[in-house]
Amino acid sequence: MNAGYQVVSLDAGAELVIVNTCTVTSATDAQSRNLIRRARRLNSRCRVVVTGCYAQVDPNALHDLPGVSLVIGNEEKQRLLEFLKKERDSTYVEVSDIRKAENVCLQPLTSFASRSRAFVQIQNGCDAFCSYCIIPYARGASRSARPDAILQQVSGLVESGYREIVLTGIHIGGYGADLQLPVTLNDLVQHIEQKTKVHRLRLGSIEPTELTDELLESIAASRVICPHLHIPLQSGDDDVLQRMGRTYGTGFFARLVNKIRDVLPPSAICLDVITGFPGETDRQFENSFDFIAGLPVTDLHVFPYSKRPGTPAATLPDQIPGDVSRERAARLRHLAAEKYRLFAESFIGQELEVIVEDGKKAGLLKGMSRNYLDIRFPGESSLAGQCLLVKPTSWIDDALRAEQVA
Ligand code: SF4
C-alpha cells in the first residue's frame, strides 16, 4: 500500500490480482486454478500475478491458464513491486532454484485480517524430505530469521495492539541451527518472553523429535507461552511411518505425548494424521486408529493422502483409492470430535482467559483460550481483540458455552 496500491474485494473492479498459491495437496492446486479463473471472470481487464508454492513447483501449469500475466517463485515474490513496474506483452515467468535460497526475510507486517492474533514467520524451508511431501521442493532448505529481527517484529505487533503472537514456519523445531551463532527455539521463546511485552505466545507445528525437555519445561514455567502443541504424527503404524520417511516409531511418540500430559496437564495436544498413504492396508489403518484412540490427545487434523508428482511416494505401488482414504479420514475425524468434546467439557466450571475473535457466530462472541478451546459467550462485537475471563457452563453444538466473569 505504501507503493500506492489500494486493496479492494475481488468483485470490485480490481486492476491487479495476486494469487499466492499453495500446493500441499492436489485439492489446493485446483483451488488456486479456480481462483485465477474466477478473478479473471470478475475482472476481465485485470492483470493476474501468480506466486507461492504451486508457482514454484509447476510454473508451466499456471503460465498456460488464460489471463495470467506473471508467474513468479517464492523467492521472487519478495521483489513483487519490481516485477509489477514492467509492462509486458506476454506472460512472463521467473522462478529460481529455491533450494539455493539462504535467508528468511521478515515482512514488515503491522496488521492482519484478524484483530485477535498476529503471525511471525521465524523459519522457512525443510531438509527432511518425507517421502510424501512437496514442501522441501517448494520452500527450499531450512533457514531461520535472525532473533533480533523477530524480537523487533514481535514488539511492533504488540505495540499495534496484538495480544497473541503465533510463531510460524515449516520446521520451527529446527529453528536457529543454520544461524552463524546457533540458537534454539527454546532460546528464542525465552528471549521473546523476557524482552518483549507479548501477552500470549503460541507455537506453530513442531516435529515430535524436536520437542525437547527444555522447551516443555519452558512452556510449563511460562505465563506467556500457550500450553498448546501441534505435532505431526502422520500415522500410528510403524511400517507406514518408515515408508513415509519419518524418523520415529509409535513407542517414541506415545512416550512423548504421555510426558507432555505429565508436564503440561491442561495442554491442548493436536496431531496431524494422513490416511491412505500408498500401501496402507486395512490392518495398518486399524493399528493407526487404535494407537491414536489410546493417546491422551485433544484434537486431530486429518488429511487423506494426496499424490504429489516429484515425491518418492508418488511412484510407490498400491496407491489407495480416494474413497478409501476419505472414509478412513472420516473415522478419524469422528474420533477427533469425541476427544475434543471430552477435553473441552473437563473445563466446565473453571475460569479461563480468552482473547475475543472478530465477528459473531449465531449471535455469540467467540474467544480462544490459551489451550486452544473455542468458547462462545454473549457480548458486544466491540470486544474483538480484548482479553476476558469466562467460565464455561455447558457444551452445545460443538463448542463450549460460557458466561463472562466480572
Ligand atoms: S512433512 Fe514436514 S518434516 Fe516432512 S518434509 Fe514435509 S515439511 Fe518437512
Boltz pocket constraint, residues with backbone or C-beta under 6 A from the ligand:
constraints:
  - pocket:
      binder: B
      contacts: [[A, 126], [A, 127], [A, 128], [A, 129], [A, 130], [A, 133], [A, 134], [A, 135], [A, 136], [A, 170], [A, 171], [A, 207]]
      max_distance: 6.0
